[in-house]
Amino acid sequence: MAILPLWMIFFVCVPEYMCKLKSAFPLKLADAQNKCPEVMQQVLKDGFHRDLLIKINLGIFDEVIRSCTVAMKVHLPSGLYVDPYELTSLQKYNLTEALVISDNVDLEVPEYLATDISVLVYMRPDPECHFCFRALLPLHCRYHRPTKDDGKIFTELKSPEILIHCQKSFQSAECLKEAEIEAPCSQNNIHMCHWDSVTLKAVKNELKLQIPVGFKHHLTLVCTGTFVTTILCSSLILSALWKHGHFSFVHCSL
């Protein structure tokens, strides 16, 4: 029986073993290669009240990521806003954790009197994806000036800024730029933590939202209808009070 030389055994068996290993662990071998983070934004619902679904795949195969906190700094234009009271309620029920960075959010002003808002959204691990995070942020549209065109106005939602806070440092992919900034550690913990701001180089994930607006030629009809409805309802309320109300007059003497 002929015995193969050692060098021949190495070149014959090792490549075959590596092929079997790659087929047995395709996910880990593929994930071992660092990729650029992929950010996906999707708007749910229609009308003036929407939900912004944000998903991020870091694309970094590193066990350190499991102990990291990931957040998104979302920049909202003047046509959109978030309700701080709603965010507090969602945090109470452990649904969404977000913090408004702006000093004051006026919920009543229209778009042409409002300013931009920045929101820090704390992401949660996505159970459907390894090294993925997700969050759901409720958005509200502001009223715009009436238009004389087709009644369609679009507002642009730019790509969010990725923030990562880790106990240990990790080696990021080549397509990332890192800059350390300070931001609140969480919604409940307002102390400042050091975050790594991870910015995508050449990936654009801008989103356009269509906001319903009124027509200028409907202005007279809407104002007249509102005025007549207000007078009618006020008259019904006063009539009911006069008919069924109980009034007592107190005479005071000095």
C-alpha positions as CSV (number, residue, x, y, z in Angstrom):
1,M,0.0,0.0,0.0
2,A,1.5,3.3,-1.0
3,I,1.8,6.0,1.6
4,L,1.2,9.6,0.6
5,P,3.8,12.1,1.5
6,L,3.0,14.6,4.4
7,W,3.0,17.6,2.1
8,M,0.5,15.9,-0.3
9,I,-1.8,15.1,2.6
10,F,-1.8,18.7,3.7
11,F,-2.7,20.1,0.3
12,V,-5.4,17.5,-0.2
13,C,-7.2,17.4,3.1
14,V,-6.9,20.9,4.4
15,P,-8.8,22.6,1.5
16,E,-11.5,20.0,1.7
17,Y,-11.8,20.5,5.5
18,M,-12.1,24.3,5.1
19,C,-14.9,23.9,2.5
20,K,-16.8,21.7,4.9
21,L,-16.2,24.2,7.7
22,K,-17.5,27.1,5.6
23,S,-20.6,25.2,4.6
24,A,-21.3,24.2,8.3
25,F,-20.8,27.8,9.6
26,P,-21.8,30.1,6.7
27,L,-23.2,32.8,9.0
28,K,-20.3,33.2,11.3
29,L,-17.7,33.2,8.5
30,A,-19.7,35.8,6.6
31,D,-20.3,37.9,9.7
32,A,-16.6,37.8,10.6
33,Q,-16.0,40.3,7.8
34,N,-16.8,43.8,9.0
35,K,-19.5,45.5,7.0
36,C,-20.8,49.0,7.0
37,P,-23.9,49.6,9.3
38,E,-27.1,49.5,7.4
39,V,-29.9,51.9,8.7
40,M,-33.5,51.4,7.6
41,Q,-36.2,53.9,8.2
42,Q,-39.9,53.2,7.5
43,V,-42.9,55.4,8.2
44,L,-46.0,53.6,9.3
45,K,-49.6,54.9,9.2
46,D,-51.0,57.9,7.3
47,G,-52.2,61.4,8.1
48,F,-50.9,63.7,10.8
49,H,-49.9,60.9,13.2
50,R,-47.2,58.5,12.1
51,D,-44.7,56.0,13.5
52,L,-41.1,56.0,12.5
53,L,-39.6,52.5,12.6
54,I,-35.8,52.5,12.7
55,K,-33.6,49.4,12.3
56,I,-29.8,49.2,12.3
57,N,-27.5,46.3,11.5
58,L,-24.1,47.2,12.8
59,G,-22.5,44.5,10.6
60,I,-19.7,44.1,13.1
61,F,-18.9,40.6,14.4
62,D,-17.6,41.4,17.8
63,E,-18.8,40.0,21.1
64,V,-18.2,43.4,22.7
65,I,-21.3,44.7,20.8
66,R,-23.5,42.6,23.1
67,S,-22.6,44.8,26.0
68,C,-23.0,48.1,24.1
69,T,-25.8,50.6,24.2
70,V,-26.9,51.9,20.8
71,A,-28.8,55.2,20.2
72,M,-30.0,57.2,17.2
73,K,-29.9,61.0,17.1
74,V,-32.9,61.8,14.8
75,H,-33.1,65.3,13.4
76,L,-36.7,66.4,12.7
77,P,-37.5,69.3,10.4
78,S,-39.9,72.0,11.4
79,G,-42.8,70.1,9.7
80,L,-42.5,67.2,12.2
81,Y,-42.4,67.0,16.0
82,V,-42.6,64.6,18.9
83,D,-44.8,64.9,22.0
84,P,-42.6,64.8,25.1
85,Y,-45.6,63.8,27.3
86,E,-46.3,60.9,24.9
87,L,-42.7,59.8,25.1
88,T,-42.8,59.8,28.9
89,S,-46.0,57.6,28.8
90,L,-44.4,55.2,26.4
91,Q,-41.3,54.9,28.6
92,K,-43.5,54.2,31.6
93,Y,-45.0,51.1,29.8
94,N,-41.5,50.1,28.5
95,L,-42.4,50.6,24.8
96,T,-40.2,53.4,23.5
97,E,-37.3,55.2,25.2
98,A,-36.5,58.6,23.7
99,L,-35.3,61.9,24.9
100,V,-36.0,65.3,23.3
101,I,-32.7,67.3,23.1
102,S,-34.3,70.6,22.2
103,D,-35.1,73.0,25.1
104,N,-38.8,73.4,24.4
105,V,-41.3,71.8,22.1
106,D,-44.4,73.8,21.2
107,L,-47.1,71.4,20.3
108,E,-49.5,74.0,18.9
109,V,-47.5,76.2,16.5
110,P,-47.7,75.6,12.8
111,E,-44.8,74.6,10.5
112,Y,-43.9,78.1,9.5
113,L,-43.4,79.2,13.1
114,A,-41.7,76.1,14.4
115,T,-38.0,75.1,14.6
116,D,-36.1,71.9,14.1
117,I,-36.0,69.3,16.8
118,S,-33.4,66.7,17.7
119,V,-34.5,63.5,19.5
120,L,-32.2,60.9,21.0
121,V,-33.8,57.4,20.5
122,Y,-32.3,54.6,22.6
123,M,-32.4,51.4,20.5
124,R,-33.2,47.9,21.7
125,P,-31.8,44.6,20.5
126,D,-33.7,43.1,17.6
127,P,-34.7,39.5,18.4
128,E,-34.9,38.7,14.7
129,C,-31.4,39.7,13.8
130,H,-27.9,39.2,15.4
131,F,-26.2,42.5,16.2
132,C,-29.3,44.4,15.1
133,F,-31.2,47.1,17.0
134,R,-34.6,48.7,16.5
135,A,-36.9,51.4,17.9
136,L,-40.3,52.9,17.2
137,L,-40.7,56.6,17.4
138,P,-44.2,58.3,17.2
139,L,-44.1,61.3,14.9
140,H,-46.7,64.1,14.4
141,C,-47.1,66.4,11.5
142,R,-47.6,70.2,11.9
143,Y,-50.1,72.2,10.0
144,H,-48.8,73.9,6.9
145,R,-50.0,77.0,5.1
146,P,-52.8,76.2,2.5
147,T,-51.5,75.7,-1.0
148,K,-53.0,76.5,-4.4
149,D,-51.4,73.6,-6.1
150,D,-52.3,69.9,-5.8
151,G,-52.3,69.9,-2.0
152,K,-49.2,67.8,-1.6
153,I,-46.3,69.0,0.5
154,F,-43.2,66.8,1.2
155,T,-40.8,67.0,4.1
156,E,-37.5,65.3,4.2
157,L,-36.3,63.2,7.1
158,K,-32.5,62.8,6.9
159,S,-30.4,59.9,8.0
160,P,-30.0,59.6,11.7
161,E,-26.7,59.7,13.5
162,I,-25.6,56.5,15.1
163,L,-24.3,56.6,18.7
164,I,-22.6,53.7,20.4
165,H,-21.6,53.5,24.1
166,C,-19.5,50.5,25.1
167,Q,-17.7,49.4,28.2
168,K,-14.9,48.1,26.1
169,S,-13.5,49.4,22.9
170,F,-13.9,47.5,19.6
171,Q,-12.4,47.7,16.2
172,S,-14.9,49.2,13.8
173,A,-15.0,48.6,10.0
174,E,-13.0,50.8,7.7
175,C,-16.1,52.5,6.3
176,L,-16.8,54.2,9.7
177,K,-15.8,57.5,11.1
178,E,-15.7,57.8,14.8
179,A,-15.9,61.0,17.0
180,E,-16.5,60.9,20.7
181,I,-19.4,63.1,21.9
182,E,-21.3,63.5,25.2
183,A,-25.0,62.7,25.5
184,P,-27.4,61.5,28.3
185,C,-26.8,57.9,29.3
186,S,-30.6,57.1,29.1
187,Q,-34.0,58.7,29.4
188,N,-34.0,58.2,33.2
189,N,-30.3,58.8,33.7
190,I,-29.5,62.4,32.6
191,H,-25.8,62.1,33.5
192,M,-23.6,62.5,30.5
193,C,-21.9,59.4,28.9
194,H,-19.2,59.3,26.3
195,W,-20.6,58.0,23.0
196,D,-18.9,57.1,19.8
197,S,-20.6,58.9,16.9
198,V,-20.6,56.5,14.0
199,T,-21.3,58.3,10.7
200,L,-21.8,56.5,7.4
201,K,-19.5,57.6,4.6
202,A,-21.4,57.1,1.4
203,V,-24.8,55.7,2.3
204,K,-27.9,57.9,2.0
205,N,-31.1,56.9,3.8
206,E,-33.2,60.0,3.4
207,L,-36.9,59.6,3.7
208,K,-39.7,61.8,2.3
209,L,-43.0,62.2,4.0
210,Q,-46.1,63.6,2.3
211,I,-48.1,65.8,4.6
212,P,-51.8,66.7,3.9
213,V,-52.5,70.4,3.5
214,G,-55.6,72.4,2.6
215,F,-56.4,74.4,-0.6
216,K,-56.4,78.2,-0.6
217,H,-59.7,78.3,-2.6
218,H,-61.4,76.4,0.2
219,L,-60.5,79.2,2.7
220,T,-63.8,81.0,2.5
221,L,-65.9,77.8,2.8
222,V,-63.9,76.5,5.7
223,C,-64.0,79.7,7.7
224,T,-67.7,80.2,7.1
225,G,-68.5,76.6,8.1
226,T,-66.4,76.9,11.2
227,F,-68.0,80.1,12.3
228,V,-71.6,78.8,11.7
229,T,-70.8,75.6,13.6
230,T,-69.3,77.5,16.5
231,I,-72.4,79.8,16.8
232,L,-74.8,76.9,16.5
233,C,-73.0,74.7,19.2
234,S,-72.7,77.7,21.6
235,S,-76.4,78.5,21.2
236,L,-77.3,74.8,22.0
237,I,-75.1,74.8,25.1
238,L,-76.6,78.1,26.4
239,S,-80.1,76.9,25.7
240,A,-79.5,73.6,27.6
241,L,-78.0,75.5,30.5
242,W,-80.9,77.9,30.7
243,K,-83.5,75.1,30.5
244,H,-81.9,72.5,32.8
245,G,-79.4,74.5,34.9
246,H,-79.9,75.5,38.5
247,F,-78.8,79.0,39.4
248,S,-78.5,80.3,42.9
249,F,-78.0,84.0,43.7
250,V,-76.2,84.9,46.9
251,H,-76.9,88.4,48.3
252,C,-74.1,89.9,50.3
253,S,-74.8,92.7,52.7
254,L,-72.2,94.9,54.3
